[in-house]
Amino acid sequence: MSEAEKNDPLFLTTKEVADLLRVKERKVYDLAAANEIPHRRITGKLLFPAQALRNWIDGEDGVATQNRPNVLAGSHDPLLDWAIRASGCGLATLCNGSRDGLDQFNAGSALAAGLHLPGEDGWNVAAVADSGSTNCVLIGWAVRKRGLLLPNSAANDIRSISDLKGRRVVQRQAGAGAALLFEALLKDAGLSESDMILCKDRAHTESDAAAAVASGEAEASLGIEAMARRFKLSFLPLADEKFDLLIDRKSYFTEPVQQLLSFARTPEFFQKAAALGGYDLADFGSVRWLSA
């Protein structure tokens, strides 16, 4: 046993656990009350056995989970894509939409997934909880302005979803968060896909959606404000969506993930978000949901 190991504390305090998990102390108390985290009450004080906590982080019942590949799946986000490259964290991306990302994560094919799945009570939490995801945490990345990307010539004519009737529209791939939101918006407006002229090819990224409108292939697409600015398109805001990162609990503490999250706290990252536009980072790093 090394000298460092001899000096390691046998028990951690609530504050130390909160710092380790990057959550508020209130969340640690809630986990302990629900018996979801190893803990002891010694002379009336809540303490956490260090080794048992490490085992809990590695996997349920102290059994380490299988090491996941350094892949971030899910939805495409321009700020996240840039941060992965700029941070040098070494993560590979597999951007095939939020639903596919959740499936890849639950299959163990990715250590994290970028999600913006709409639900009746908000974004992502219900979808992740209902999918049966375990040993993971949902971390806030950004709130993004989502709306219609339009050519400047059509900005005065298209002022709502209802105005898309008879227009050429490029769709997102099935299972994408944008596709699910667009389906709900059409339903609320009393429209269906048959009311529009749909482009043959679907857009698989935010960039693809904006490029289709900028090139004249489509008259509209559901996209984010950052891409409207980049491609010099008009933008009709419709929703503030939460884009979150679902991260494997063990992988959260690995170098690639920590390097990315550390970089995302730098002034350079916040300056990039401001330059892109349409991002609110007030809740970045917040724990939106934590599995048992």
C-alpha positions in Angstrom: 0.0 0.0 0.0 1.4 3.4 -1.0 1.7 6.3 1.4 -1.0 8.1 -0.5 -3.4 5.2 -0.1 -2.6 5.1 3.6 -3.6 8.7 3.9 -6.9 8.3 1.9 -9.9 8.9 4.2 -12.1 5.9 4.9 -15.2 8.1 4.8 -16.2 11.1 2.8 -18.5 13.9 3.9 -21.6 15.0 2.1 -19.8 18.0 0.7 -16.9 15.9 -0.6 -19.3 13.5 -2.3 -21.2 16.4 -3.8 -17.9 17.9 -5.2 -16.9 14.4 -6.5 -20.2 13.9 -8.3 -20.6 17.5 -9.3 -24.0 17.8 -7.8 -25.5 19.9 -5.0 -25.4 18.6 -1.4 -29.2 18.4 -1.5 -29.0 15.8 -4.2 -26.5 13.7 -2.1 -29.0 13.8 0.8 -31.8 12.7 -1.5 -29.7 9.8 -2.9 -28.9 8.6 0.7 -32.5 8.9 1.8 -33.6 6.7 -1.1 -30.7 4.2 -0.4 -29.4 4.8 -3.9 -25.8 5.5 -2.7 -23.6 3.8 -0.2 -23.7 5.6 3.1 -23.5 5.2 6.9 -24.8 7.2 9.9 -22.1 7.4 12.5 -22.9 9.2 15.7 -25.8 10.9 13.9 -23.6 12.1 11.1 -24.1 11.1 7.4 -20.8 9.7 6.0 -19.9 7.8 2.8 -17.5 4.8 2.8 -14.9 5.8 0.2 -14.2 2.4 -1.3 -17.9 1.5 -1.5 -18.5 4.8 -3.2 -15.8 4.1 -5.8 -17.5 0.7 -6.5 -20.8 2.4 -6.8 -19.4 4.8 -9.4 -17.9 1.9 -11.3 -21.1 0.0 -11.4 -23.9 -1.5 -9.4 -23.1 -3.9 -6.6 -19.4 -3.0 -6.9 -19.1 -4.7 -10.3 -17.2 -2.5 -12.8 -19.2 -1.8 -15.9 -17.7 -2.7 -19.3 -15.4 0.0 -20.5 -17.2 2.0 -23.2 -15.5 3.3 -26.4 -14.6 7.0 -26.5 -17.6 7.8 -28.6 -20.2 10.6 -28.1 -23.4 9.6 -30.0 -26.7 11.4 -30.4 -27.7 14.7 -31.9 -25.4 17.2 -33.7 -24.7 20.4 -31.9 -22.3 22.9 -33.5 -21.0 24.2 -30.1 -20.3 20.7 -28.8 -18.7 19.6 -32.1 -16.4 22.6 -31.9 -15.6 22.0 -28.2 -14.6 18.4 -28.8 -12.1 19.5 -31.4 -10.8 22.6 -29.6 -10.4 20.7 -26.3 -8.4 17.9 -27.9 -10.3 15.5 -25.7 -10.1 12.7 -28.3 -13.8 11.8 -28.4 -15.2 10.5 -31.7 -18.8 11.6 -32.7 -21.6 9.5 -34.1 -24.4 12.0 -34.9 -27.5 10.1 -36.0 -30.1 11.9 -33.9 -31.2 11.9 -30.3 -33.2 8.6 -30.3 -30.3 6.7 -32.0 -27.9 8.3 -29.5 -30.0 7.0 -26.6 -30.1 3.6 -28.2 -26.4 3.5 -28.8 -25.8 4.6 -25.2 -28.0 1.9 -23.7 -26.3 -0.7 -25.9 -22.9 0.3 -24.5 -21.7 1.6 -27.9 -21.0 5.1 -26.6 -19.9 6.7 -23.3 -22.2 9.7 -23.8 -25.0 10.9 -25.9 -26.2 14.4 -26.9 -30.0 14.7 -26.5 -32.8 17.1 -27.1 -35.9 14.9 -26.9 -39.2 16.7 -26.3 -41.7 15.4 -23.7 -44.9 16.6 -22.1 -43.0 17.8 -19.1 -39.9 19.2 -20.7 -36.8 17.8 -22.4 -34.9 14.5 -22.2 -35.6 13.5 -18.5 -38.7 11.4 -19.2 -37.2 9.8 -22.4 -34.0 8.8 -20.5 -35.8 7.5 -17.4 -38.4 5.6 -19.5 -35.6 4.0 -21.6 -34.2 2.2 -18.5 -30.8 3.8 -18.6 -28.7 2.9 -15.6 -25.3 4.0 -14.1 -25.5 7.4 -15.8 -26.1 11.1 -15.3 -27.8 13.7 -17.4 -25.8 16.9 -17.5 -27.1 20.2 -18.9 -25.1 21.5 -21.9 -27.1 24.4 -23.2 -30.5 25.8 -23.9 -30.8 26.4 -27.7 -33.1 28.6 -29.7 -35.0 26.3 -32.1 -37.2 27.6 -34.9 -37.7 27.8 -38.7 -34.7 28.5 -40.9 -36.0 30.5 -43.8 -34.5 32.3 -46.9 -34.6 36.0 -46.4 -37.0 36.3 -49.4 -39.6 34.2 -47.5 -39.3 35.8 -44.0 -42.3 38.1 -44.5 -44.5 35.3 -45.9 -43.8 32.5 -43.3 -44.6 33.7 -39.8 -45.9 30.4 -38.3 -45.9 26.7 -38.8 -49.3 27.0 -40.5 -47.6 29.0 -43.3 -45.6 26.0 -44.4 -48.6 24.6 -46.3 -47.6 24.1 -49.9 -43.9 25.0 -49.2 -40.8 22.9 -49.9 -39.5 21.6 -46.5 -36.5 19.5 -45.7 -37.1 17.1 -42.8 -34.7 15.7 -40.3 -34.0 11.9 -40.0 -36.5 9.7 -38.1 -35.8 9.7 -34.3 -34.0 13.1 -34.3 -35.2 15.5 -31.6 -36.0 18.1 -34.3 -38.1 15.6 -36.2 -40.1 14.7 -33.1 -40.6 18.4 -32.3 -41.6 19.2 -35.8 -44.2 16.4 -35.8 -45.7 17.9 -32.6 -45.7 21.4 -34.1 -47.4 20.2 -37.2 -50.1 18.4 -35.2 -50.7 21.6 -33.1 -51.1 23.6 -36.3 -53.5 21.1 -37.8 -51.1 20.1 -40.6 -49.5 16.8 -41.8 -46.6 15.9 -44.0 -49.0 15.7 -47.0 -49.7 19.4 -46.7 -46.0 20.2 -47.6 -43.7 19.5 -50.5 -41.0 17.3 -48.8 -37.4 17.2 -50.1 -36.2 13.8 -51.2 -33.2 13.8 -48.9 -33.4 14.3 -45.1 -31.0 16.5 -43.2 -28.9 14.5 -40.7 -27.2 17.5 -39.0 -28.0 21.1 -38.1 -25.6 22.1 -40.8 -27.3 19.9 -43.4 -30.7 21.5 -42.6 -29.4 25.0 -43.0 -27.4 24.2 -46.1 -30.6 22.9 -47.8 -32.4 26.2 -47.2 -29.4 28.3 -48.1 -28.9 26.5 -51.4 -32.6 26.9 -52.4 -33.3 23.2 -52.2 -35.9 23.9 -49.5 -37.9 27.0 -48.4 -37.9 26.0 -44.7 -36.4 23.6 -42.2 -36.6 23.3 -38.4 -33.2 24.3 -37.1 -31.3 26.3 -34.5 -30.5 30.0 -34.5 -26.7 29.4 -34.6 -27.0 27.9 -38.0 -29.3 30.7 -39.3 -26.6 33.1 -38.4 -23.8 31.0 -40.0 -25.7 30.6 -43.3 -27.2 34.2 -43.2 -30.8 32.9 -43.1 -33.9 34.4 -41.5 -34.9 32.7 -38.3 -38.4 32.3 -36.8 -38.0 31.3 -33.1 -40.5 28.6 -31.9 -39.0 26.9 -28.8 -36.2 27.0 -26.2 -34.9 23.5 -26.1 -32.6 21.8 -23.6 -29.7 20.0 -25.1 -28.2 17.7 -22.5 -25.4 15.1 -22.3 -26.2 11.7 -21.0 -22.9 10.3 -19.6 -22.0 6.9 -18.3 -21.3 7.3 -14.6 -17.9 5.5 -14.7 -16.9 7.3 -18.0 -17.8 10.6 -16.4 -14.5 10.5 -14.5 -12.3 9.5 -17.4 -9.8 11.9 -19.0 -11.7 12.5 -22.3 -14.9 13.5 -20.6 -13.3 15.6 -17.9 -11.1 17.3 -20.5 -14.2 18.3 -22.5 -16.1 19.5 -19.5 -13.2 21.4 -18.1 -12.7 23.1 -21.5 -16.4 24.0 -21.5 -15.8 26.1 -18.4 -13.2 28.4 -20.0 -13.8 31.9 -21.3 -12.9 30.7 -24.8 -15.9 28.3 -24.7 -18.4 31.0 -23.6 -17.0 33.4 -26.2 -17.6 30.8 -28.9 -21.2 30.2 -27.7 -21.9 34.0 -27.9 -20.3 34.2 -31.3 -22.5 31.4 -32.6 -25.6 32.8 -31.1 -28.8 31.2 -29.8 -27.2 29.6 -26.8 -28.0 30.1 -23.1 -25.3 28.5 -20.9 -26.8 29.4 -17.5 -27.5 25.8 -16.6 -24.3 24.3 -18.1 -23.0 21.5 -15.9 -26.2 21.1 -13.8 -27.3 17.6 -13.0 -30.7 17.3 -14.7 -31.2 13.6 -13.8 -29.2 10.9 -12.0 -29.9 7.2 -12.3 -30.1 4.8 -9.4 
